C-alpha cells in the first residue's frame, strides 16, 4: 500500500464498520485521524443537507445518522448497548477501575466514573492486552498511575487477585449478578467513551445478542465491557444499599 511513499499515506474511508485500519494501523503506526462530516463540506447542496438532517431523529435511522451524520463507526443492527457517545473523561468525579482477566483473551482494565446526577458513566480504556503473566499485569497496572484507587476484578480468578493485592494494589472481586441484569441496569445510563478508547468502541459496535428473545448475548467483544460492568454494578449496588440503610434509619428514628 505504501511501498512508494516516503512521508505519509492518506486513507479515505466511510466508517460503517471497523476494518484493518483499526486493528493494524492504529495499534502499530503513528497516525492522525481526521473526521469530517457534511458540516465540513461548504459545497454540499442545500437539498442534500436537508436530506441528511431529516434522518437525525427519525426512528430506525439511529445507526444511519451515527455514520453519515456524525461520522462515527456504525453498529451491528443487534448491538446491545447503543446508549453511548464519545466525550472527555470527567476527572472531577470519583473514579475507579474494572478489570477482566484474560489468557488467550486480553486482560482488560477500564477507568470508570459515575455521575449520578446526569446519569452518565465515563469510561476510559487503560489496558487491553493478551499474553500477560500475573507479574506482567501487575507492572502494567502500576504503570497506569492507578495508585490506591479501587479495582473491581473478575471473581473467577481469586489467586490472581490475591497476587495483585500482595503487590500493594487495592483490588477486590466483584459480586457477580446475571449479565442481562447488568445490561438492563446500564440501559438507564449514558456511556461517555474516551475518544482514544478504540477497543471499547469496537466492542460496543460488535457486542450483539446471540438470542435476543432469550436475552443471551454472544460471548465475544465483551472483555472491556465486562470490566465496565464489574465496576459500575459495584458502585450502583453500593449506592442502593446505602439509600436503603438511610431510609431504614429514618424510619427507626420516628
N, C-alpha and C positions, 0 to 999 in steps of 0.2 A: 504494500500500500504506500509506504513512504520511502522506498528504496532510492528514489532520485531527489529527495528533499534534503535540505541542509539545516534550515532553521525551524520550520514548523509545518504541520499538516493540518488542514482545515477539513472538518467533517460536518456535513449538514444532514439533519435527520428530523423527522416528526416523532414526537415522544409518545407513541402509542403503547409501547412496552419496552422493558429492558432488553438489551442485546449486548454484543461483545464489548461495546464501548464501556458499559458499566462494570462488567466483570474483569476486563483486561486492561483497558486504558486507565480508568480511574484509580485502580489499585497498584499500578506498576509504572506509571509515567507522570511527568509534570504536565498539567493541562489547565486550561481556563475554559469554563463552561459559560457560554453566552446564551441566555434565554431571551427570546423575543416572542412577542405576540402580535395580534392585529393592532394593538395600540402603538406599536413601533413603526407601522407602515403608514406613512403620511400620504401615500398614493392610493391607498385602499379605497375603492368606490364606496360611496355612502350606502348604496343598496346592500353591498356585501357586509359592511359593518353592521347594518341593521339586522341582516340575516343572522350574523353571529350572535349579536346581543339578544335576539329573540329566543335563543336556546338557553339563556342564562338560568332562568328559574322554571324552565319547562320540565314537568315530570317525565322521567325516563331519559333525560338528556344530561344527567349529572356527570357521567363519565365523559361524554362528548364535550361538555363545557370545560371539564378539567384539562382535557388535551388541547382543544382548539381555542378555548377562551383564555385559559391561564397558562398554557404552555408547559404543563406538568405531565408526568408519566400517567398513563391510564391504568385502570384496574381491571382485573378479570370481572366478568359480569356477576359472579357469585362471591366476590370478595366479601369477607366477613366484617371487617372494620373499615367503614368509609367515612367515619366522622373525624377526619384529621386534616391538617394543613401544615405547611412549613411556617416556622417562626423562630425567633431567637429564644434561647433558654432564659427563663426569668431567674437570675441569680439572687434576687432579693428574697426568694421563698426558701423555706427549709427544704433540704434535699437529701436524698439517699440513693441507694443503688439496688437494682435487681440483678441476680446472677443465675444464669442457666448453664449447667456443666455440659461439656461435650467430650467425646473421644474422637470418633470419626467426624461427628458434627462439631461445629465451633463452640468454644467457650464464649459466652455472650454476657457482657456487662453493660448495663444501661443506667445512666444517671437520670433520676426522676424527681420531679417536684409537683406537688398537688396544690392547686389554687381552689380552695373550697368555695369561695365566693363567686368566682367566674365560672366554676365547673370546668376548669382547664387542667390538663395533665401535660406537663412539659417533659419531653424525653430527649436524651442525647446519647448516641452510641459511643461507648468507650473502648470496648474490646469485642472483637468478632474474629476469632482465630482458632483453628483446629490444630491438633497435634501437640498441645501443651502437656508437659508433665505438671504435677502439682507445684513443684518449685518454680517452673516457668510461669505458671499462672500467678503465683504469689508475687513474683518480681514484677510482672506486668501490672498487677493491681496496684502495687506500691508506686509504680511509675506514673500512675494516673492521678496522683495527689488526692487520693481518697481520704487520707488521714484517719480520723476515728468516726467518720460518718457510717451509719448503719448500712450493712449489705444484707438483703434478704435473698437467700440462696435456695436453689432446688433441694428438696429434702431427701432425694433418693441417694445422696452421696454423703452420709454422715461422717465417714472417715476423712474425706477431703475437707469438709467443713471444719473438723477438728484440727487438721493440719494447718489450715489457713488461719484459724483463730490462734493457734500456738505461735504463729508468726507475728502476732500483735495486731491483727486486723479485726475490726468489730463486725462479726458476721454471725448470723443465725439462720436456721432453716425456716422455710415458710410453712405455715399450717395450711395445707392444700385444701381447696374445695374442688368442686366439679368445674371443668374447663368452661362448660356452657354457662354456668352461673357467673363466672368471672367475666365472660364475654358480655353477657347481658348487663352486668354492672358497668362495664366500660361504655355501653351504648349511650348512657346518660351524660357522658363527658365529651369534651373536645380535646383530641390529642394534638399538641403543638410539637411538631417534629423539627429538631435542629436541622438546618439546611445542609449540613455536611454529613448527616447520618444516612448515607446512601443504602446501607443494608436494611435499616428499619423501613425505609421507603419500599425497597424491593419486597420485603416480607408482607407489608401492608397491601401491596398490589397483587400478591400471589397467594395469600392465605385464604383458601376458599372452603366451602362446605363439601365434605365427602357425601354426606346425606343431610340435606337441609331440613327436610321434614323430621328426621330423627335427631337433628341438632348435633351432628357428629362432624367436626372439622377434619381436614386432612392433617396427617402427622408430618408436615413439611412446611418450610417457610415460617417457622414459629419459634425459633430459638431466642431472638431478641424480644419478640412479643411475649414469650413465656416469662422472660426476665422482668418485663414491664408488669405483667400480671402479678407476679410474686410480690413486688414492692407495693403496688397500688392496692391490692387486696388487703395487705397487712395494714396499711395506713387507714384505709376506709373502714375496715372492720374494727380497728382500734378506736376510731372516732365514734362509731356507732355504740360500742361498749361503753365508752366514756359518757356519751349522751344518756344512755340508759341508767348508768350509775348516778349521774347528776339528777335525773328525773326521780329515781327512787329515793335519793337523799332528800329531795324537796318534799316528797310525799310523807316521808317519815318525820319531817320537822313541822308538819301541820298540826 
